[in-house]
Amino acid sequence: MLNAFKAGLVTVLALTTVIALNAQVKPLVFKEYDMPNGMHVILHEDHSAPVVATVVHYKVGSRDEDPKRTGFAHFFEHLMFESTEMIERHNMDKLISSAGGQLNAYTSNDETVYHFVVPSTEVRLALWIESQRMRKLQVNAIGVETQRGVVKEERKNRYDNVPYGGWYEKMQSYLFRDSPYAWSPIGSSQHIDSASIHEFVDFYNEYYQPSNAILVVSGDFDEQIVKETINAYFGPYPKAPEPRRPQLNRVSDSIASVRETVNDIKARLPRLFIGYKSISISDADSYAIDLLTTIMSQGESSRLYKSIVDSQQIAVNVSLSNQFREYAGMTFIIGIPSAGNSLDAVEQSIDAQLKEVMVGGVTDAELQKAKNITEAQFVGSRTGMYNKALQLVSYYRYYHDTGLINTELDRYLKVTREDIQRVAKRLFEKKNRVVFYYLPSKG
Amino acid sequence: MTASPPLSKESLKFRFPDVAETVLDDGTPLYVIEKAGEDVATFGIYLRAGSAHDVRAGATAFAAEMLTRGTVDRAAEEFDEIVEGLGSSIRSTCDRDTSSVYGVSLNEHFEETTRLAAECLLRPAFGDREMNTMRQQFITEAQIDEKDPEWLATQASNRVCYRGHPYERRRRGTIADMSSMMQADLITAHQRFLSAPRCIIVAGSVNTNEMRAMFNELLEGMPPVKFNPALSRAQLSENSGCLAVNAEAVQTAFRISMPGVELDNADYPALQLITGTLGGYTLARLFSVLREQKGYTYGAYAMSSVRPWAQTIDIVTSVGNEFTADTLQTIADEVSRIASERIRIEELENTRQYILGTFARTNETPQQTAGLLWTTLLHGLPRDFFQEHIVRIQRLTPDDLLPVQMRYFDKSRWAIGASGIEDVVLPALKMHVHEVETMHI
């Protein structure tokens, strides 16, 4: 029996070193159309579970804010759960929860996204509430005052009360200096405190319009009924002018070189953060950068882990991540030195690894492994109505091609070793980057 | 445009998915959630010995997490290369009660992935070099945890909820435990969890008979079950509090507990509805008062925590320092209210529908179903437990709930764990509990 067991493992080895994966991914079926008022609708019917997810994606994020009014988009996300002409305060939550559903939302630099996940019997309710708050929201003092307090506590919870809590905002501010990507969605409490109700209403009227929204319905529903419902609820809203937006399509590629030591009273250990300006989400090189990231940092057989953590034992943890935005991106590396090693030593080891990939590229086996991991993740991420809805809306918004949900994997599979080396140079050859040394401080 | 909410009159359509059940030749139960058409398959091998069963504190966690760090047959690097080369994932871990190995892969690599998981479960190397790497990682993570306000509050809560019980210990032990861990400790812990009662759950586009044949082959050589995972019951220290001091905190984190019940207790369905009404979701009382009325917090929740040897009702929130005292008083008022007032039918219906909807929303995939199935197995419940639980939830009335409210929601039985600034939190704690201690981690 042991021989049979080992024979199986020999087969495994052969597969991983020679053969590329070729998963048979079932296409995800969807329909999409534009309404006369400009709202884009995507429908994905799937009867595998008695659940429907609705996602309304508004093309407004923190990058659309006035620099003197940062945090508006995120604050507005909170206000959208308050009241409408036909829904009293707290009743939005009540209607969805008491129907067995769940509701939430998030705000990023580029988007504000609202979602409901409801039993399939309640899809009309979910659509009705979304239609209500799209154009019938009541922005009043009680809602604004309450949410001011809530958002301040959110900020403390996520940033101010945790070790290294400020690094991300600080990194963003340097990498995207002089652009609306320079601040994070949580924004400034002072800006929110000093804003008037009138300003919030203006923000709502500017961005919360059907022509600035994408609606996705995913799950166990009847297409004809849902189409009629959408038409009845959202159809009467007129088309609005295109919102004002800051010029972002020319976010500068150059950044100032920054090296800063931060004494963090909440930190117990030193930690290194390195940031690079990266590319936009729709840049053709984004696939190669994703694969490069996987090769460098995903799993314990990745380059950074194998070299710096396992072999040299200079760090106990090193990770490299990418965040793409509509018009730019950031790549960052985080390292924690092992006992007796310094942040300098970790930085030098990371730099040596970056140089190695720029000069020597990657092997066929490394690239194939990264493609296999990507393929498994691609398939694995398409589970659940909500996840599928989010992916559909992102493909439409950022690539103008919803069908990529079925074909994007091919773009990863076409990436070559030369592409990986080229994008490594494109990312890391820049002289200017942002480096933070966070050090524990006694206060 | 409809002027009122278009609420459905249809009842919720939910049925717990079918689970095929069989037994391997050595008696290990195998549960298979077959769902044709899934591109990804998962498995979990669960062993009923966790960190609470440690003889040497932290050894089970160390041994469980070391399983994927090299085997007798191959070094860690080679193991990682193979698993990641397949695009698969194998994770090994333990919680207080269970050690486990999980895997996920594309269908075409499921067999290879499970073979590798079996290899690491049965034949781990526990090599010195890998142990030292993991030791450093554990110590680093522990040092980071020790500055985390939520983690600190949980340690304080563990003190007052599980004083002297194995549940009080940290899962991975202290930094001193990690520093002195030897290979022999891991081998002992490994032998213990290998001989613990076990089961396997597989979910995806798989066939039960094929899975049975495969696991019979892969797990041949597993020692017979001889470990008894029974522990004494943990006793909550009523009317007491513990503060983990966090001198730089800008928020106070609270974990307030009261004695709860096991899942098969006749009061549990009612307790789930009551706890849900108090703080189970964003419409519930605590969230409404502390966040939506007072703006003190980003979130405030109540939930039942059910472990095999301890059950509590927990209230959890983090609030700005300046709101610490009023938050505790507000929670006390809400607990007193729920202990004494009949819940209005409308409020009960809201909670009931939310809970029932949760079953539908959290059973979209076979992997989610596997999670619920494991809950029934861990607690020795009948396979139809959740289906019956739903029926019981649907039947309960406000009059049924009131005696349960009075029985369990008693402020004088509070055990409060908190983290924050001493001068801010201690006076507030002393207003509500008799005994208060501080922890300096």
HADDOCK unambig.tbl for C-alpha pairs under 7 A between the chains (distance, minus, plus):
assign (segid A and resid 8 and name CA) (segid B and resid 112 and name CA) 6.99 0.50 0.50
assign (segid A and resid 12 and name CA) (segid B and resid 112 and name CA) 6.15 0.50 0.50
assign (segid A and resid 13 and name CA) (segid B and resid 82 and name CA) 6.35 0.50 0.50
assign (segid A and resid 16 and name CA) (segid B and resid 82 and name CA) 6.34 0.50 0.50
assign (segid A and resid 16 and name CA) (segid B and resid 85 and name CA) 5.29 0.50 0.50
assign (segid A and resid 16 and name CA) (segid B and resid 86 and name CA) 6.07 0.50 0.50
assign (segid A and resid 25 and name CA) (segid B and resid 39 and name CA) 6.96 0.50 0.50
assign (segid A and resid 49 and name CA) (segid B and resid 364 and name CA) 5.43 0.50 0.50
assign (segid A and resid 50 and name CA) (segid B and resid 13 and name CA) 6.44 0.50 0.50
assign (segid A and resid 50 and name CA) (segid B and resid 360 and name CA) 6.69 0.50 0.50
assign (segid A and resid 51 and name CA) (segid B and resid 360 and name CA) 6.76 0.50 0.50
assign (segid A and resid 51 and name CA) (segid B and resid 361 and name CA) 6.33 0.50 0.50
assign (segid A and resid 86 and name CA) (segid B and resid 3 and name CA) 6.81 0.50 0.50
assign (segid A and resid 93 and name CA) (segid B and resid 283 and name CA) 6.08 0.50 0.50
assign (segid A and resid 94 and name CA) (segid B and resid 283 and name CA) 6.01 0.50 0.50
assign (segid A and resid 97 and name CA) (segid B and resid 350 and name CA) 6.52 0.50 0.50
assign (segid A and resid 97 and name CA) (segid B and resid 354 and name CA) 5.02 0.50 0.50
assign (segid A and resid 98 and name CA) (segid B and resid 349 and name CA) 6.77 0.50 0.50
assign (segid A and resid 98 and name CA) (segid B and resid 350 and name CA) 3.88 0.50 0.50
assign (segid A and resid 98 and name CA) (segid B and resid 351 and name CA) 6.36 0.50 0.50
assign (segid A and resid 98 and name CA) (segid B and resid 353 and name CA) 5.02 0.50 0.50
assign (segid A and resid 98 and name CA) (segid B and resid 354 and name CA) 5.31 0.50 0.50
assign (segid A and resid 99 and name CA) (segid B and resid 353 and name CA) 5.62 0.50 0.50
assign (segid A and resid 99 and name CA) (segid B and resid 354 and name CA) 6.43 0.50 0.50
assign (segid A and resid 100 and name CA) (segid B and resid 353 and name CA) 4.59 0.50 0.50
assign (segid A and resid 100 and name CA) (segid B and resid 354 and name CA) 3.90 0.50 0.50
assign (segid A and resid 100 and name CA) (segid B and resid 355 and name CA) 6.61 0.50 0.50
assign (segid A and resid 100 and name CA) (segid B and resid 356 and name CA) 6.11 0.50 0.50
assign (segid A and resid 100 and name CA) (segid B and resid 357 and name CA) 3.67 0.50 0.50
assign (segid A and resid 100 and name CA) (segid B and resid 358 and name CA) 6.53 0.50 0.50
assign (segid A and resid 101 and name CA) (segid B and resid 354 and name CA) 6.25 0.50 0.50
assign (segid A and resid 101 and name CA) (segid B and resid 357 and name CA) 5.85 0.50 0.50
assign (segid A and resid 119 and name CA) (segid B and resid 12 and name CA) 6.86 0.50 0.50
assign (segid A and resid 119 and name CA) (segid B and resid 357 and name CA) 6.31 0.50 0.50
assign (segid A and resid 119 and name CA) (segid B and resid 360 and name CA) 6.77 0.50 0.50
assign (segid A and resid 121 and name CA) (segid B and resid 8 and name CA) 5.97 0.50 0.50
assign (segid A and resid 121 and name CA) (segid B and resid 10 and name CA) 6.47 0.50 0.50
assign (segid A and resid 122 and name CA) (segid B and resid 7 and name CA) 6.61 0.50 0.50
assign (segid A and resid 122 and name CA) (segid B and resid 8 and name CA) 5.81 0.50 0.50
assign (segid A and resid 124 and name CA) (segid B and resid 6 and name CA) 6.23 0.50 0.50
assign (segid A and resid 125 and name CA) (segid B and resid 5 and name CA) 6.10 0.50 0.50
assign (segid A and resid 125 and name CA) (segid B and resid 6 and name CA) 5.24 0.50 0.50
assign (segid A and resid 125 and name CA) (segid B and resid 7 and name CA) 5.89 0.50 0.50
assign (segid A and resid 128 and name CA) (segid B and resid 5 and name CA) 6.89 0.50 0.50
assign (segid A and resid 146 and name CA) (segid B and resid 292 and name CA) 6.35 0.50 0.50
assign (segid A and resid 146 and name CA) (segid B and resid 293 and name CA) 6.63 0.50 0.50
assign (segid A and resid 146 and name CA) (segid B and resid 294 and name CA) 6.81 0.50 0.50
assign (segid A and resid 146 and name CA) (segid B and resid 295 and name CA) 5.32 0.50 0.50
assign (segid A and resid 147 and name CA) (segid B and resid 295 and name CA) 6.65 0.50 0.50
assign (segid A and resid 149 and name CA) (segid B and resid 295 and name CA) 4.58 0.50 0.50
assign (segid A and resid 149 and name CA) (segid B and resid 296 and name CA) 6.46 0.50 0.50
assign (segid A and resid 150 and name CA) (segid B and resid 291 and name CA) 6.30 0.50 0.50
assign (segid A and resid 150 and name CA) (segid B and resid 295 and name CA) 4.72 0.50 0.50
assign (segid A and resid 150 and name CA) (segid B and resid 296 and name CA) 6.37 0.50 0.50
assign (segid A and resid 150 and name CA) (segid B and resid 297 and name CA) 5.71 0.50 0.50
assign (segid A and resid 150 and name CA) (segid B and resid 298 and name CA) 5.48 0.50 0.50
assign (segid A and resid 153 and name CA) (segid B and resid 296 and name CA) 6.73 0.50 0.50
assign (segid A and resid 153 and name CA) (segid B and resid 297 and name CA) 5.30 0.50 0.50
assign (segid A and resid 153 and name CA) (segid B and resid 298 and name CA) 5.63 0.50 0.50
assign (segid A and resid 153 and name CA) (segid B and resid 319 and name CA) 6.81 0.50 0.50
assign (segid A and resid 153 and name CA) (segid B and resid 320 and name CA) 6.42 0.50 0.50
assign (segid A and resid 154 and name CA) (segid B and resid 298 and name CA) 5.06 0.50 0.50
assign (segid A and resid 156 and name CA) (segid B and resid 250 and name CA) 6.90 0.50 0.50
assign (segid A and resid 161 and name CA) (segid B and resid 249 and name CA) 5.89 0.50 0.50
assign (segid A and resid 161 and name CA) (segid B and resid 250 and name CA) 5.63 0.50 0.50
assign (segid A and resid 161 and name CA) (segid B and resid 251 and name CA) 6.59 0.50 0.50
assign (segid A and resid 162 and name CA) (segid B and resid 148 and name CA) 6.15 0.50 0.50
assign (segid A and resid 163 and name CA) (segid B and resid 147 and name CA) 6.83 0.50 0.50
assign (segid A and resid 232 and name CA) (segid B and resid 1 and name CA) 6.15 0.50 0.50
assign (segid A and resid 233 and name CA) (segid B and resid 1 and name CA) 5.38 0.50 0.50
assign (segid A and resid 266 and name CA) (segid B and resid 147 and name CA) 6.43 0.50 0.50
assign (segid A and resid 266 and name CA) (segid B and resid 248 and name CA) 6.69 0.50 0.50
assign (segid A and resid 267 and name CA) (segid B and resid 147 and name CA) 6.78 0.50 0.50
assign (segid A and resid 268 and name CA) (segid B and resid 143 and name CA) 6.36 0.50 0.50
assign (segid A and resid 268 and name CA) (segid B and resid 144 and name CA) 6.17 0.50 0.50
assign (segid A and resid 268 and name CA) (segid B and resid 147 and name CA) 6.61 0.50 0.50
assign (segid A and resid 300 and name CA) (segid B and resid 80 and name CA) 6.18 0.50 0.50
assign (segid A and resid 301 and name CA) (segid B and resid 77 and name CA) 6.15 0.50 0.50
assign (segid A and resid 301 and name CA) (segid B and resid 80 and name CA) 5.44 0.50 0.50
assign (segid A and resid 301 and name CA) (segid B and resid 81 and name CA) 5.57 0.50 0.50
assign (segid A and resid 310 and name CA) (segid B and resid 133 and name CA) 6.96 0.50 0.50
assign (segid A and resid 316 and name CA) (segid B and resid 136 and name CA) 6.47 0.50 0.50
assign (segid A and resid 316 and name CA) (segid B and resid 137 and name CA) 5.37 0.50 0.50
assign (segid A and resid 338 and name CA) (segid B and resid 136 and name CA) 6.91 0.50 0.50
assign (segid A and resid 369 and name CA) (segid B and resid 84 and name CA) 6.71 0.50 0.50
assign (segid A and resid 369 and name CA) (segid B and resid 85 and name CA) 4.48 0.50 0.50
assign (segid A and resid 372 and name CA) (segid B and resid 85 and name CA) 6.39 0.50 0.50
assign (segid A and resid 372 and name CA) (segid B and resid 86 and name CA) 6.08 0.50 0.50
assign (segid A and resid 372 and name CA) (segid B and resid 87 and name CA) 4.76 0.50 0.50
assign (segid A and resid 373 and name CA) (segid B and resid 84 and name CA) 6.54 0.50 0.50
assign (segid A and resid 373 and name CA) (segid B and resid 86 and name CA) 6.99 0.50 0.50
assign (segid A and resid 373 and name CA) (segid B and resid 87 and name CA) 3.78 0.50 0.50
assign (segid A and resid 376 and name CA) (segid B and resid 87 and name CA) 5.40 0.50 0.50
assign (segid A and resid 376 and name CA) (segid B and resid 105 and name CA) 6.91 0.50 0.50
assign (segid A and resid 376 and name CA) (segid B and resid 106 and name CA) 6.12 0.50 0.50
assign (segid A and resid 379 and name CA) (segid B and resid 39 and name CA) 6.73 0.50 0.50
assign (segid A and resid 380 and name CA) (segid B and resid 40 and name CA) 6.20 0.50 0.50
assign (segid A and resid 384 and name CA) (segid B and resid 364 and name CA) 6.01 0.50 0.50
assign (segid A and resid 384 and name CA) (segid B and resid 365 and name CA) 6.74 0.50 0.50
